[in-house]
Amino acid sequence: MSRRTGEQIAALAAGDHSHLRDAAVARIEEPPPATLGMCGLLSPYDPVRLQGDERGGRSED
């Protein structure tokens, strides 16, 4: 668990949920399906899903 996650859990346990006001709902468009290219099969590349975004994504939080 990251330090940030621990702090948020401790805040919730103490009844403080103010950090939840920073939450947002986001939508990532579905990448196109794989298709044939000059060098074989081309797969969609979605850097946001692979690396996570600034709100968390696949980060350690």
C-alpha positions as CSV (number, residue, x, y, z in Angstrom):
1,M,0.0,0.0,0.0
2,S,1.3,3.4,-0.8
3,R,1.7,6.3,1.7
4,R,-1.1,8.2,-0.1
5,T,-3.5,5.2,0.1
6,G,-2.7,4.8,3.8
7,E,-3.4,8.4,4.5
8,Q,-6.7,8.2,2.7
9,I,-7.8,5.1,4.6
10,A,-6.8,6.7,7.9
11,A,-8.8,9.8,7.0
12,L,-11.9,7.7,6.2
13,A,-11.5,5.8,9.5
14,A,-11.4,9.2,11.3
15,G,-14.6,10.2,9.5
16,D,-12.9,12.6,7.1
17,H,-14.0,12.0,3.5
18,S,-13.1,15.4,2.1
19,H,-10.5,13.9,-0.3
20,L,-13.4,12.2,-2.2
21,R,-14.5,15.7,-3.5
22,D,-11.5,15.6,-5.9
23,A,-12.9,12.5,-7.6
24,A,-14.0,12.6,-11.2
25,V,-15.6,10.3,-13.7
26,A,-13.7,9.9,-17.0
27,R,-14.3,7.9,-20.2
28,I,-11.6,6.5,-22.4
29,E,-12.6,5.8,-25.9
30,E,-12.3,2.1,-27.0
31,P,-9.3,1.6,-29.3
32,P,-10.1,0.3,-32.7
33,P,-9.8,-3.5,-33.1
34,A,-6.6,-5.1,-34.4
35,T,-6.2,-4.9,-38.1
36,L,-3.8,-6.1,-40.8
37,G,-0.9,-3.9,-41.6
38,M,2.2,-4.0,-43.9
39,C,4.2,-6.0,-41.2
40,G,1.5,-8.2,-39.9
41,L,-1.3,-7.7,-37.3
42,L,-1.5,-4.3,-35.8
43,S,-2.9,-4.1,-32.2
44,P,-4.4,-1.0,-30.7
45,Y,-2.0,0.9,-28.4
46,D,-3.6,2.8,-25.6
47,P,-0.9,4.6,-23.5
48,V,-3.4,5.9,-21.0
49,R,-4.5,2.4,-20.0
50,L,-0.9,1.0,-20.1
51,Q,0.7,3.7,-18.0
52,G,-2.2,5.1,-15.9
53,D,-3.3,8.7,-15.8
54,E,-2.6,11.4,-13.3
55,R,-5.8,10.5,-11.3
56,G,-4.5,7.0,-10.6
57,G,-5.0,4.6,-13.5
58,R,-2.6,1.7,-12.9
59,S,-0.4,3.5,-10.4
60,E,0.5,2.2,-6.9
61,D,-2.4,4.1,-5.3
